[in-house]
Amino acid sequence: MQHLFLISFTALFVLGCLNKNPMGGSATHLTQDNLEVNFTIKDANNKQKTDFLFGEDVWFEFTITNQADTVQNYLIDGGSLTTFELYSGDSLVGASDEGPRTIPNMLLMQIMAGQSISYKISWLANRFHQILKPGDYTVKARPRIQLASGDSLQEMSLAFQLNCPDNAACAGLTPVVIGEIPPPADIQKDVFALNGATLLQDTLSLNISYSGGCQQHDFTLFASQFMETAPVQVNVYLRHDANNDLCEAYPTEEALFDLQPLANAWRQRYGNSGAIILNIFKYYSDVPAEKISLEYKF
């Protein structure tokens, strides 16, 4: 789950008063039914923050707390509490519920007095998403519930700017995603062949083949939490997005990734220099199996 965001924002609810906390990365609203609604941007360590580094996964959390002394009833379409939509200017970049959807099934639910319900997801948890490029973004929370009183919660929005630090990642390398990554079963998307892997200082080069040839293909690299061995190990998973390329050529390319976020996380935990065993898994349909292992020294 970590790159440099500066977040300023506005938030709007039509049901009552709005509190904004520009330094905390969150917006809070109290409805007429005494439901406290909170929309927050966090990092992989569950910390509200306004500064991220390029390549870091960003987490969105939407929470409703019943501040009343009575049970609150609400209707939901069987999905998540809200849909998070990310915009660059007026253009939709993506949404938290992209991909196959089930048929809506309206359910009557309850929030007990003093209790909360919450929905939290990261941008890269969705296999259709790629690492965000530097630029200005707005994320909107569009609630999918209707209160028993008949009121519908209106959208809230947080605007942020993603800046690029002065390192190799902004010179054409894609940084590895670290921290609380999606489960391995949720990472894979489109088939690829991992032919080989090499290291040159902080750059990991993966030789990859795939079916296509008519669209740009995107690759995202995920690294697991450290495994306490000697030396430390991490499992590394590659996500391939063919962008609906239906062509049948079979190109081969070198995909380059910046490993400095991984080295920096190691230094924060263990010291100034060391080594990590990278277990780089090949494509899998269900459970990771075949892998290439390299020792990354820094």
BANU-13123 format. One record per atom (N, C-alpha, C): x, y, z; residue in three letters. Coordinates in steps of 0.001 Angstrom, whole numbers, plus 500000, padded with zeros to 6 digits. Atoms other than C-alpha are relative to their C-alpha. Example, Ala and Ser with C-alpha at 12.3 -4.5 7.8 and 13.67 -1.06 7.14 Angstrom:
BEGIN
500890498810500000ala
512300495500507800ala
500900501200500000ala
499180498810499940ser
513670498940507140ser
499230501090500730ser
This chain:
BEGIN
500803498794500000met
500000500000500000met
500831501247500000met
499194498813499512gln
502323504470499561gln
500443501019498904gln
499346499226501029his
503690508759496915his
499506501432500088his
500189498733499312leu
503136512564497042leu
498682500641499592leu
501284499365500231phe
499498513739497273phe
499933501273500834phe
500399498856499182leu
498443517191498389leu
498502500105499848leu
501453500094500086ile
494770517024499249ile
499334501229500602ile
500917498982499497ser
492375519914499538ser
498636499573499495ser
501264500555500429phe
488685519319499254phe
498812500836500441phe
501304499525499569thr
485075520310499456thr
499098498795500091thr
500949501101499895ala
482218518077500481ala
498616500587500176ala
501354499465499978leu
478480518494500147leu
499009498917500382leu
501154500832499692phe
475498516870501804phe
498813500950500100phe
501147499105499991val
472034518359501327val
499107499769501209val
500883500321498896leu
470608516824504486leu
500317500749501282leu
499670499318498758gly
472290519037507066gly
501284500764499892gly
498784499211499911cys
475435520842508194cys
501212499195499627cys
498781500676500436leu
478873520004506863leu
501182500531500778leu
498736499642499397asn
482194519970508728asn
501109499589499064asn
498855500325500824lys
485410520114506728lys
501255500102500853lys
498747500021499261asn
488819519257508112asn
501140499874498999asn
499045500062501103pro
491349520186505379pro
501305499317500364pro
498724500580499637met
494338518936507380met
499886498500500254met
500145501384499619gly
492865515513508139gly
499632499055498888gly
500362500870501107gly
491891514192504722gly
498636499373500150gly
501320500577499817ser
488248513688505675ser
498932501084499994ser
501155499107499925ala
484782515239505537ala
498907499281500774ala
501006500595499129thr
481974514657508047thr
498681500756499889thr
501329499398500092his
478223515270507915his
499064499313500989his
501003500537499096leu
475417514812510472leu
498622500240499389leu
501299499872500641thr
472011514093508950thr
498930500361501029thr
501125499679499117gln
468605515058510373gln
499580498787500827gln
500337501221499255asp
468236511428511501asp
501101499611500982asp
498873500252499086asn
471404511715513656asn
500902498864499526asn
499004500892500570leu
473480509628511308leu
501232500826499650leu
498749499310500324glu
477100510783511212glu
500654499276498830glu
499423500570501213val
478554510221507744val
501400500570499826val
498608499571500116asn
482324510321507300asn
500636499387498763asn
499292500424501214phe
484337510119504073phe
501467500359500186phe
498603499810499645thr
488094509686504456thr
500926499420498948thr
498905500541500800ile
491247509219502411ile
501110499594500958ile
498978500522499098lys
493883507061504101lys
501120499330499217lys
498928500768500616asp
497155505307503432asp
499869498537500416asp
500067501431499731ala
497936501599503727ala
500094499686501483ala
499894500199498558asn
498626502026507450asn
498799500543500757asn
501256499508499428asn
495089503340508052asn
500151501396500603asn
499756498648499503lys
496422506848508635lys
499412501025499038lys
500479498896500830gln
494525509891507382gln
501196500877499642gln
498865499179500402lys
496971511931505356lys
499672500746498724lys
500191499191501196thr
497207514526502639thr
501191499932499070thr
498788500089500818asp
500674513690501277asp
500313498544499681asp
499675501335500468phe
501325510585499196phe
501110500100498961phe
498987500058501044leu
504144509521496897leu
499427499300498780leu
500429500617501246phe
503620508571493248phe
500187498481500087phe
499954501448499965gly
502817504861492993gly
499382499401501239gly
500600500502498771glu
501336504560496486glu
498523499699499786glu
501414500310500083asp
497986502879496780asp
499236500910500958asp
500807499066499224val
495257505205498069val
498718499295500433val
501175500652499434trp
492446504039500339trp
498884501004500233trp
501187499188499778phe
488906505445500483phe
499110499268501005phe
500849500616498986glu
486667504841503497glu
498760500845500211glu
501301499350499821phe
482975505672503923phe
499317499327501188phe
500542500553498762thr
481436505232507388thr
498735500748500411thr
501227499419499469ile
477935505811508761ile
499834499514501433ile
500155500330498585thr
477490505929512550thr
498639500483500486thr
501318499658499462asn
474094505890514235asn
500179500685501355asn
499862499229498769gln
474237508654516857gln
498688500091500776gln
501309499928499341ala
470556508258517721ala
499866498887501040ala
500265501006498970asp
469089506213520571asp
499127498865499486asp
500884501005500584thr
466959504143518212thr
500650499360498778thr
499519500696501190val
467549501675515399val
499660500815498757val
500229499306501265gln
467912503231511940gln
499901498960498888gln
500196500925501116asn
466538501320508932asn
500424500657498695asn
499633499462501314tyr
467829501694505394tyr
499904498901498957tyr
500037500905501147leu
467551500115501961leu
501314500085499248leu
498773500033500793ile
470598499024499955ile
499804498996498879ile
500227500822501193asp
470844497427496514asp
500791498694500006asp
499262501248499915gly
472901494477497750gly
501484500143499760gly
498581499766500232gly
476244496047496887gly
500638500703501184gly
499305499256498956ser
478604498278498853ser
499202501236500405ser
500696498813499506leu
477494501298500879leu
500057501158499011leu
499804498887500906thr
478848503658498281thr
500856499558498828thr
499072500166501114thr
480576503797494924thr
500964501172500015thr
498998498948500092phe
483830505726494804phe
500350500201498530phe
499667499670501386glu
484370507488491476glu
501159500973499984glu
498812499154500090leu
487705509036490538leu
499991500761498680leu
500033499135501175tyr
487866511977488137tyr
501303500752499850tyr
498931499083500358ser
490637513850486383ser
499348501105499185ser
500824498977500629gly
488991517151485542gly
498571499502499936gly
501360500495500176asp
485613516204484095asp
499966498562499494asp
499932501350500567ser
486814512811482840ser
500045498948501101ser
500021501098499043leu
485994509651484782leu
501193499091499762leu
498844500883500082val
489180507699485485val
499593498566500291val
500446501338499642gly
487478504742487126gly
499132500043501237gly
500879500102498839ala
485139503546489841ala
500325498745500785ala
499667501120499120ser
485442501179492791ser
499276498722499617ser
500777501194500342asp
482798498818491394asp
500106499639498525asp
499804500394501389glu
484191498483487858glu
500136498494499893glu
499906501431500210gly
483994495005486406gly
498628499352500035gly
501299500717499995pro
481293492310486428pro
499175500357501233pro
500902499658498896arg
478272493154488569arg
498869498989500094arg
501153500870499798thr
475486491107490068thr
498715500801499811thr
501298499329500146ile
471809491879489533ile
499617500623501337ile
500356499344498726pro
470705494461492156pro
498885499273500725pro
501011500647499160asn
468718492985495024asn
499801500868501229asn
500224499056498915met
467197495552497374met
499802499265501326met
500057500614498685leu
467681494656501031leu
499667501051501052leu
500291499129498866leu
466257496187504206leu
500978499657501119leu
498964500209498999met
469055496615506741met
499795500950501171met
500112499167498802gln
469500498174510188gln
501381500396500508gln
498825499572499242ile
472094500201512065ile
499542500176501441ile
500394499920498604met
471777499658515792met
500501501303500619met
499605498772499316ala
472035502619518151ala
501460499912500442ala
498602499938499609gly
475662503615518639gly
500946499199499129gly
499152500820500849gln
476942501265515938gln
500301500691498675gln
499568499434501274ser
478692501969512621ser
500010498924498928ser
499780500853501166ile
478730500472509162ile
501013500723499124ile
498895499366500704ser
481699501055506896ser
500343499233498730ser
499490500609501234tyr
483056500412503407tyr
501348500638499703tyr
498642499514500234lys
486792500694502771lys
500618499184498877lys
499377500690501129ile
488666499877499566ile
501135500864499466ile
498902499245500599ser
491905500859497874ser
499802500088498495ser
500110499810501435trp
492243502116494326trp
500476498756499253trp
499421501126500722leu
494425499182493257leu
499400498657500396leu
500679501254499664ala
492187496582494907ala
499177499490498821ala
500754500378501190asn
490207496607491657asn
500972499614498891asn
499041500496500992arg
491998494519489022arg
499947500765498682arg
500099499200501220phe
490844496937486306phe
500752501328500124phe
499344498715499760his
492812499833487836his
501511499906499867his
498553499883500109gln
496376500978487192gln
500477501083500963gln
499426498957499165ile
498750503183489194ile
499646501366499415ile
500407498677500458leu
497567506778489008leu
501209500821499556leu
498956499110500476lys
499630509225487024lys
499927501331500759lys
500041498685499341pro
500620512616488502pro
498940500891499367pro
501031499104500499gly
497849515189488187gly
498995500332501083gly
501054499588499081asp
494754516655489807asp
498822499032499890asp
501091500961499969tyr
491974514290490871tyr
498932500431500994tyr
501099499885499043thr
488605514359492585thr
499390498629500165thr
500678501265499738val
487157511283494251val
498650500315500630val
501356499764499534lys
483416511236494791lys
499441498725500619lys
500706501107499356ala
481539509001497212ala
498520500159499698ala
501423499965500358arg
478091508248495801arg
499271498904500800arg
500666500997499155pro
476054506531498574pro
498932499229499244pro
500946500865500692arg
473931503599497435arg
498891499538500935arg
501045500374499051ile
471540503502500390ile
498918501070500037ile
501114499076499795gln
468171505078501041gln
499500499823501415gln
500444500064498617leu
467108505938504574leu
498504499703500072leu
501415500337499838ala
463779504684505914ala
499126501235500013ala
500751498738499993ser
462750508325506301ser
499670500476498595ser
500219499598501382gly
462825508570502509gly
501122500844499439gly
498882499197500460asp
465950510704502362asp
501085499118499388asp
498854500673500610ser
468855509688500150ser
501248500831500278ser
498750499284499751leu
472397510611501111leu
500578500479498682leu
499436499435501212gln
473978512881498561gln
501513499772499974gln
498576500296500169glu
477498512584497215glu
500890500937500812glu
498949499218499369met
480623513807499016met
501218499903499082met
498827500021500878ser
483870514680497267ser
501234500521500714ser
498690499565499525leu
487546515049498130leu
500886500196498778leu
499120499704501137ala
489942516689495670ala
501450499920500450ala
498597500107499650phe
493645515933495637phe
500885500154498775phe
499006499873501065gln
496782516501493595gln
501079498968500217gln
498945501007499941leu
499199513679492849leu
501252500567499334leu
498745499452500503asn
502757514961492463asn
501042498913499856asn
498959500971500272cys
505817513165491220cys
501287500400500712cys
498721499695499359pro
508928513010493425pro
501132499940498994pro
498839499955500891asp
512333513538491891asp
500773498697500115asp
499282501275499995asn
513312509907491387asn
499747499271498690asn
500063500732501263ala
513498507229488721ala
498579499706499561ala
501374500350500361ala
509779506513488871ala
499400500983499015ala
500558498993500892cys
508988509779487107cys
500793500114498709cys
499202499982501223ala
511621509151484471ala
499632498823499109ala
500479501061500868gly
509644506263482980gly
499842498657500674gly
500155501269499301leu
509789503498485594leu
498711500009500816leu
501192500148499175thr
506679502209487331thr
500417499469501362thr
499599500477498678pro
507138501884491111pro
499214498767500422pro
500671501160499445val
506334498622492840val
499005500465501063val
501017499686499004val
503174498746494972val
500253499125501217val
499686500754498788ile
503883497746498576ile
498930500235501059ile
500911499803498879gly
501976497386501832gly
498851499021499962gly
501201500843499955glu
498429496055502158glu
499435499872498597glu
500389500175501395ile
498014494802498608ile
498762499106499916ile
501147500907500141pro
494974492948497203pro
500421498543500198pro
499683501431499908pro
494780489185497854pro
500513499491498657pro
499451500509501276pro
496767487206495237pro
498940499567499006pro
501052500468500901ala
493557485722493838ala
499307501146499278ala
500660498842500607asp
492296489257493045asp
500933500819499118asp
499031499198500736ile
495463490497491344ile
499981499685498504ile
499896500386501404gln
495479488515488109gln
498827500516499182gln
501043499526500901lys
493558489880485127lys
500140499302498650lys
499814500597501320asp
494843489014481639asp
501268499145499974asp
498912500988500052val
497154486123480739val
501284500627499451val
498686499612500506phe
500892486698480220phe
500972498862500267phe
498919500949499743ala
504073484650480061ala
501199500780500533ala
498804499391499417leu
506939485656482348leu
501194499154499574leu
498894500759500575asn
510038484584480421asn
501281500096500815asn
498780499822499232gly
512708485959482728gly
499950501291500794gly
499933498812499151ala
513672488578485298ala
501457500304500304ala
498639499571499690thr
516840490596485867thr
499949501258500856thr
499879498827499145leu
517991493268488311leu
501197500835499573leu
498918499058500201leu
520071496359487638leu
499824501109501028leu
500127499087498867gln
520537498295490873gln
498563499964500526gln
501358499951499453asp
516998499425491879asp
498928499728498962asp
500958500234501079thr
515366498452488580thr
499821498511499749thr
500345501375500334leu
513589495141488044leu
499471499976498573leu
500418500140501395ser
513255494146484386ser
499358498631499818ser
500721501242500241leu
510646491522483507leu
499782499824498502leu
500210500327501407asn
510643489883480079asn
498658499286499881asn
501395500446500001ile
506969489352479242ile
499505499834498564ile
500682500212501276ser
505054487904476297ser
498505499886500250ser
501454500041499846tyr
501317488139475695tyr
499340500055498631tyr
500774499930501231ser
498634487886473047ser
499437501408499843ser
500504498643500241gly
497692491212471450gly
500725500645498845gly
499252499292501031gly
499508493846469451gly
499309501224499457gly
500739498856500529cys
496813496467468772cys
499697501064501044cys
500259499044498935gln
496497498208472157gln
501225500068500915gln
498977499929498959gln
498824499436474882gln
499626499045501124gln
500220500912498892his
499208496815477598his
500658500577501247his
499516499407498753asp
499634497941481206asp
500328498904501008asp
499563500967498998phe
501487496117483984phe
500187500707501344phe
499853499491498634thr
501333496688487751thr
500659498913500839thr
499252500952499185leu
503737495037490190leu
499665500212501474leu
500353499958498586phe
502691494211493769phe
501001499183500807phe
499107500732499095ala
504971493177496647ala
499288499804501337ala
500665500339498746ser
503695491435499783ser
500714500622501192ser
499327499625498755gln
504531492195503384gln
501291499197500129gln
498741500706499785phe
508035491211504509phe
499759498691500739phe
499993501277499296met
508487487580505491met
501305499912500778met
498843499936499096glu
510862487295508466glu
500892498775499848glu
499002501034500232thr
513534485047507017thr
501363500677499910thr
498664499431500141ala
517272485528506532ala
500574499569498637ala
500505498617499915pro
517393487399504266pro
498470500066499893pro
501442499756500104val
513897488894504271val
499519499644498590val
500592500329501290gln
511613487688501471gln
498690500758499799gln
501330499495500359val
508628489183499653val
499502499217498792val
500628500575501184asn
506218487602497210asn
499585501133499076asn
500232498947500986val
505845489627494018val
499039499468498939val
501033500410500940tyr
502803489482491737tyr
499834501072498922tyr
500150499094501136leu
502271491013488295leu
498566499962499498leu
501332499887500615arg
498919492278486993arg
500146500520498576arg
499956499632501421his
498481492481483217his
498611500449499570his
501249499465500541asp
495766494687481721asp
500180500174498501asp
499871499959501462ala
495392494067477976ala
499154501083499370ala
500857498924500518asn
492897496932477617asn
499138499529498828asn
500932500572500986asn
490550494673475617asn
500631499833498620asn
499293500252501259asp
493187493976472945asp
499625498609499493asp
500461501272500566leu
491688491244470711leu
500898499477498890leu
499098500449501059cys
494565490996468249cys
500746498745500439cys
499434501314499710glu
496401487681468009glu
501495499917499740glu
498537500041500040ala
500032488681467600ala
500503499593501379ala
499455500441498713tyr
502383487566470384tyr
501289500760500284tyr
498807499184499756pro
504734490440471251pro
500687499647501313pro
499204500144498779thr
507493490286473851thr
500615501350500329thr
499444498712499599glu
508646493307475852glu
500645499903501365glu
499405499876498678glu
510678494367478855glu
499190501024500803glu
500716499093499110ala
508594495873481659ala
500925500349501161ala
499049499532499004leu
510688497994484041leu
499278500552501225leu
500636499580498757phe
509824498615487688phe
501043500534500979phe
499140499371499003asp
511360500842490354asp
499776499319501348asp
500096500713498731leu
512096498876493547leu
500339500871501203leu
499593499150498879gln
513106501883495662gln
498961500066501127gln
500952500016498874pro
509798501947497630pro
500187498785500910pro
499768501209499219leu
510581498385498734leu
501253500143500857leu
498758499793499247ala
514141499274499745ala
499808501006501124ala
500233498986498962asn
512950502348501639asn
499213499428501168asn
500767500641498929ala
510412500278503575ala
500900499084500827ala
499057500866499274trp
513191497805504464trp
500879500832500926trp
499116499145499193arg
515454500628505685arg
499286500548501229arg
500759499475498868gln
512715502074507888gln
499834498953501092gln
500261501078499050arg
512316498706509541arg
501274499360500550arg
498838500796499597tyr
515786497143509629tyr
501321500769500062tyr
498701499327499993gly
518593499620508889gly
500316500644498672gly
499590499202501156asn
520600501308506163asn
500099499218498703asn
499813500766501234ser
521391498534503676ser
499789498524500289ser
500241501417499793gly
520602494900503127gly
499609499320498707gly
500414500778501156ala
518976492401500800ala
498606499435500225ala
501335500587499974ile
515521491062499944ile
499933498946498902ile
500270501017501011ile
514658487818498172ile
498648500295499367ile
501234499745500736leu
512069488576495492leu
499500498698499397leu
500641501176500591asn
509761485635494723asn
498964500495498992asn
500824499399501054ile
508296486758491391ile
499157498900499352ile
500867501069500473phe
505291484639490484phe
499577500211498548phe
500511499984501366lys
504327483762486946lys
498470500072500037lys
501458499899500051tyr
500738484063485751tyr
499367498749500616tyr
500748501105499411tyr
498278481899487689tyr
498509500324499894tyr
501444499795500117ser
494532481403487322ser
499300499943501343ser
500641500159498702asp
493842480552490951asp
500991500226501139asp
499025499943498910val
496771479926493321val
501395500202499426val
498622499801500487pro
500322481288492786pro
500810498717500133pro
499230501243499981ala
502696478455491889ala
501431500236499525ala
498649499848500543glu
505678478879489561glu
500527501411500255glu
499413498700499684lys
508097481666490403lys
501451500055499570lys
498583499720500214ile
511449483235489669ile
500480500767501223ile
499479499350498802ser
513538484213492701ser
501312500701499709ser
498793499188500157leu
516141486988492704leu
500342500649501330leu
499581499279498817glu
518184488635495430glu
500241501465499651glu
499916498549500218tyr
517755492402495506tyr
500848500612501120tyr
499111499395499026lys
520686494126497254lys
499999501515499840lys
500023498533500041phe
520746497827498144phe
500815500575501147phe
